[in-house]
Amino acid sequence: MAKTAKTIYVCSDCGAQAPKWAGQCSDCGAWNTLQESVAASANNAPSRYGGYAGDDDAAQIRNLADVVAERTERVPTGMAELDRVLGGGLVTGSVVLIGGDPGIGKSTLLVQALALLAERKPALYVSGEESAEQISLRAQRLGLPVERLRLLTETCVERILALVAKERPRVLVLDSIQTFYTEALQSAPGSVAQVRESAARLVRFAKQSGTSLFLVGHVTKEGALAGPRVLEHMVDTVLYFEGESGGPFRLVRAIKNRFGAVNELGVFAMTDKGLREVSNPSAIFLSRHERQVPGSCVLVTREGTRPLLVEVQALVDQSPLANPRRVALGLEQNRLSMLLAVLHRHGGVGMFDQDVFLNVVGGVRVTEPAADLPVLLATLSSFRDRPLPGDLATFGEVGLAGEIRPVPNGQERLREAAKHGFKRVIVPQANAPKKGLDGVDVIAVSRIGEAIDAL
């Protein structure tokens, strides 16, 4: 009688295994993360889980001072915005995981980048979702130089690695990791065990051979990368491709990067010829109104190493509900409620019977506290139906005591505002420059009442 496969349940967040399903993982405490999987038999299990290059030799303990760190060599991809997010280019042997909503443009971005790289380095595109004809049609539609770009359609990891060992590309793209499987496991492609083991084998190959590897990952309906959370720990860089599928702009954000700055942002515009780089994103995120409108304030934020000007819009309206609504798009909703309480307590303006809607123009998500002061000023402008000056920009963190706290890199933010023609900037007292900027009136404030009086 044939031996039946043993069923286990694996947590998609931490990778812990359980003999039966439960609502909560006993290791990490996450709810509804146990997924059914098939345990690998002893005969089919991999014989070794080796490390990186040089693991054939006996392991030795050394002093950190004796380790000579080689200079990291970076290869430009040919797309400046992608290089910015990666930290300056591709690192030899690095593994990059890129995720995003379906149809957002992940495959388009990687085909464009790989076509440019193939003119300088051997490159291979491995597709597990699309046929070779579909990829060829996309490349022709985008007008890409694909004479040297190599293509493979395969889903078995063992066969892929055997062919790649003969081809020896320097840059390798696998689209997507959820479609690949390893013969060492009996579970279906896309399961937790298959994704984890397939990614582990590909990462080991990249480290041992020095091949730069791109992995495309699916996302769940909540927006997180699908599969086990250990997948994000195994790779060197995690990129998220954001933006509205019907909108013209796409944002590539670095969530993790071992070779560069985290929270770096790259901006692209989707056109009929593919993704086009946006070198000056501040210009597209600012709405130049024909006349000044209430509820609009310009924020000088910072994404990674880049200062960025975005418009914060607020709409305050009489609420028919007992509990007024607080809606924030691109900002944290709980922080909006806190700022309205600060405005009531220290600014003397109460909005307990008003609906407050907040939006950051262009689909940008702002997570830093420098947006506190622009949010309060935009909300107050809409509440009083009085527009703010069109040449005004601001930034600053608001504390619970009503104080305006400084934010990092104030001088770079001021220079960015001056470069785009803003004549007045409200800044925290500690961010005021010692020497004034030509043509810019810097208004330094230390309390929320001073900022209101300055307007």
N, C-alpha and C positions, 0 to 999 in steps of 0.2 A: 504494500500500500504506500502510495506517495506521501511524503511528509508534508503537512500543510504549513504554510508560512505563519510565523508568529506575528500577531498584531500588537503594536505598542502605540502609545500616544506621546507626541513630542510637543513641547511648548515652543511656539513660534517666536517668543521674545527672548528666552534664555537658553533654549535647547535642551532643557531637562526632560527626562523620559519618565513615563508612568505606565504601569501595567493596565490601567483602566482609565476611562474618561472621568474627568471631574470638572466642575465649573471654574475652579480656581487652581492655578499652579502652586504646588506646595513649596517650590524653591523661591520663585520671585514674587509670588502673590498676585500676578496678573490674572484677570478674569477672561474666560472664553478664549484662551489661547492654545489649548490642547487640541492637536490635530492628529487624525489617525494616520499611521505610517506602518510600513512593513519592516520588521527587523532583519538586518542582514545576517545570513547564515555564516557559520564559521568558515566554510569552504570558500565562500565568495567574498569574504571580508578582505580589505587590502592588507597586505603583509606588513606594511610599515607606513607610518605617517611622518615621513622625514621632514626636516626643516628646510632651510634655504641653502644657497650654494656653499659647498664645503662641508656638508654634513656627513660625507663619507669618511672623513678623517675623524679621529678620536676627539671628543669634545675636551676642551681645556679651559681652565679658569685663569683669567688674566686680569691685571690691573687696568682700570679704565685709562690711566695715563699712558699705558703702552699701546693703546689702540690708535692707529693713525687713520684719521677720517679723511677720505678722499673728497675732493671737490665735486659737488653734484653737477653733472652735465645735463643741461636742459636743451630740448629740441623744440624749436618754435613750430607750432601747428600750422601757421599761415593765417590764423584768425586771431587778431590781437585781443578781442574780448574774451575768447576762450583761454588764451595764454594768461590773461590777467587773473582769471578765476583759478587756474591751475597753479598760480604762483610764479609765472614767468615762462612756462612751457612744460613739455613732458619730461619726466625724469626716467632714466633708464631703469627698467625693472619695476616701475610703479604700476599699481592697479587702481583704476578709476572706475567707480560705480556711478552711473547716471540714471536717475529716475524721473518720472513725470507722468502726467495724465495721458491717456491714449489720444493720439492725434496731435499732440502738442508740438512735435517736431524733433524728437530725439534721433530717429533714424536719419532725418534730413541733415541735422547738424553733424552727425558722425560721418556720413557719406561725404559731405563737403570737406570736412577737416581731413579725412583720410585721402581724398583725391588730391589735395594740396600736398600732403605729406608724402604720397607715393612718388612724386616727382623728385624727391630728395632721399627717401629711405624706402626700403622694401616694406610694403604694407599689405595686409590681408584682411578682408572683411568676411566674417563667418556669420551667416544668417540661418536661424532656426525657425523663423516665422514666415519669411517671404521667399519666393522663388527667384532664381537668377534673372528671369525675364522682368519681374517686377522691379528689381533693383536697377536693371539696365534702363528701363523706361524712366525711372526717377532721375537717374544720372543724365539722360538725354534731355529731359525736360528742364533740368537745372543748368545745362550747358557746361558740365564739369569735364576736366581733362582726366579721362579714365584709361588711357593707354597702358599705364603701368600699374593700375590698381588691380590686385588679384582678388578673386571671389570664390567662396566655398559655401555650399548649402549642405549642412550636416548637423545632426543633433547628438550624436554619440561622442562623449568626451574622449574616449580612448582612440577612436578613429581620427578625431580632430587633432589630438596631440601627435599622433603618428605622422599625419600629413604636414603639420606645422614643423615638426622636427626636420623634415626634408626640405620644406620651403624656406625656413629660417627668416621669417619677417622680423623687422625691428619694431613694428607697431601692429597690434592685433586687436580687432573689434569683434565681440561676440554679442549678437542681438537675437534673443535676449536670454538671460541666465535661467529663466523659468522654463524654457523649452528644451534645455539640454539635460541629458541623463548619463549616468555612469553604469556600466554593466555589472559593477560590484554590488549594486543594490537592486532589489526586485520591485521597489515601489515605483509609482508612476512619475513621469516628469512633472516638475512643479511642486512636488511634495516637499515637506520640510527637510527630510533626509537627503533627497536628491539635490536640492538647491545647495544645501550645506556641503555635501561631499563633492559635487561638481565644482563649486567655487573654490574649495580647498585645493583640489588638484590643479586647477587653472592658476591659482595664486602661487602654488609651489613651482609650477613650470615657469611663470613669469620671473620669479626671484632667481631661479637657477640659471635661466637662459639670458636674463637681461632684457627680455622683451617687454615693451610698454603695452599694457593691456587695458582696454576699455570693456566694461561690462554694462549692458543695458538691463535695468530692472523694472518690473511692473510695480505699480502702486495700488494700495487698497482704496476703498471708497472714502476712507478717512484722510487719505493723502500721504500715508506712510508707505515706505518701501515694503512690498510684499515679501513673504518668506521669513526665515528666522532672523532675529535681530543680530545674531552673531555674524551674519553676512556683512553688516556695516563695520564690524570690528576687524574683520579679516583684511579689508581693502585699505589702501593708503588715502584715498580721496573719495568723498561722497558729494555728488553734485545733484541739485534738484533743478529741474526745468519747469519754470512756472509761467503763468500767463493764461489769459482767456483764449480758448480755442478759436473764438470768432474775432478776437482782437488782433491788432497789427503787431503788438510788441510781445517779446519773449524775454524772460529773465532767467539767467543761469546763476544759481547761488551755491556757494561752497559751504556745506555744513560741517565737513571734516576735511582736513588737509594736513598731512604730515610734512609737506614740503612747501607750505605757503600759508598765507593769512586765512583765517576762518571768517565766514560771513562776507567774503569778497563777492562782488556782483558784476556780471556781464550782461549787457543789454543788446538785444538783436531785434530787428524788424523783419517780419515775415512778408515776403514778396512772392511774385510769380516765378522768380528766379532763385528761390530758396531764402535762406536767412542772410540778412545784410547787417553788418555791424553798425552800431550807433556809438560814435566816438564821443558825442556830447549829449548824454542822456538828460541833463538838466533842462535843455531846451525843449524836449518833447514832453516832459512832465509838468511844465508850466503852462497854464491856460492864460493867454493874453486876452483878457476880456476887452470888448470895445468900450465899455464903461465899467466903473468899479461896482461890484455887487457885494452885498452883505454876506458874511459867513465864510469868507475866503481869506486864508493867511498862508504865506510862503514859509516853509520850514527848510532850514539848512541842516540836513542830516548827513550821516557818514556811513557808507557801506564799505567795510574792509579798509582799504587805503584810499578810497575815492570820496571826496565831498560831493553831495548831491542836493540839488534844489527840487523840492516837490511841493505841490499845493495841497493844503489841508482844507477841506470844505466841511462846513457844519450847517445843519438845518435845525432850528428850534421852533417848535409849533405847540400850540395849546393842545393838551392831551385830553381826550374824552374818557380815558381809563382811570381807574382808581390807582393803579400802579403805572406811572409813565414809563415809556419804553426808552431803553438806552441801547442803540445799535451802533457798532463801530466796525468799519470795513478797512482792513489794513493796519489797525491798531488794536490794542488789548481792551476789551470791553470793561473788565474790572477796573482798569486804570482810569477809564473815562468816568466811572461812577465816583472814584476817589477824588478826581480833579474837580468834579462838580461840587462835592462836599467842601473841598478847600476853598473854592470860589465863593460858596455861601458863607462859610465861617470867617474867612479873612478878607473877602472882597465885598461882602455885603450884598451879593446878588444871588437870590434863590431861584432855582428852577425845579422845585419839587412837584409842580403841576404842569411841566412841559415835557413833551417828547423831544429827545435829542438824538439826531442822526449824524454820524461822522463818517467821512470817506477820504481816503488818500487817492488822489487822481493818478491814473495810469496803472493801477493794480499793484503798486509797490506796497510791501509789508514793512512797516517801521517798528522795530522792537526796542530801540534805545529810548531812554527817558528824556532826551533832548527835545522830543515832540511835545512835552507837557505844556510849555508856555504857548506855542502856536495853537494847540488845541483849545486852551482857555480863551485866547484872544479871538479865534474864529467863532467859538460858541457865543461869546459875549457880543460879537459883532452881529451875528444872526438874531440874537435875542432882542437887541436894541434896534435892529434894522438900520444899522449905520455901517457903511462899508469902511474898511481899513484903507489907508493910502496904498496906491498901486506900486510905489517904490519902496515898500517896507518888507523886510525879511526879519526872521527872529529864530532863536533857539534857546533852550534852557530847561533845566529840570526843576520841578516845583515840589517842595517838601510839604509834609503835613502841617508844619507850623507856618506855612505861607511864605517861606523864604525861597528865593530863586538860587538854585545851586549851580555851580559851574559844570561844564561837560568837557570831555577831552578834545584836543585839537581845535581850540577856538580860533586861532589865527588862520588856519587853513579854511575854516568855514567862512570867515570874514572875507578872505581873498576870493573865494568862489562867488559869494554874493556880489562883491564889487565887480567881478569879471562879467556878470550878467546884467549890470546896470542898475543895481539897487542902491539907492541913495541914503536910506536909513535902515539901521539894523539895531534891534533891541537884544541885548546880550546880558548874561549874568555879570555882576560886578567883578567877580574874579576872572572873567574872560575878557575884560576890557583891555585893549592894547595900550602899552606904554606910550607908543607913538601913534598918532592918528593916521588913518588911511585917507589918501587923496580922494576927494569927492564923495566920501562916505561919512555920514553923521552917525557915530556909534553912541547909542543910548544905553548906559549901564544901569541896571536896576538890581536891587537886593531883596525886594518884597513884591508880592503880587499886586499890592495897592499902588506901588510906584509904576509898575508896568501899565496899569489901567490909566493912571493919571498922565502918563507920557503920551497917550493917544488922544 
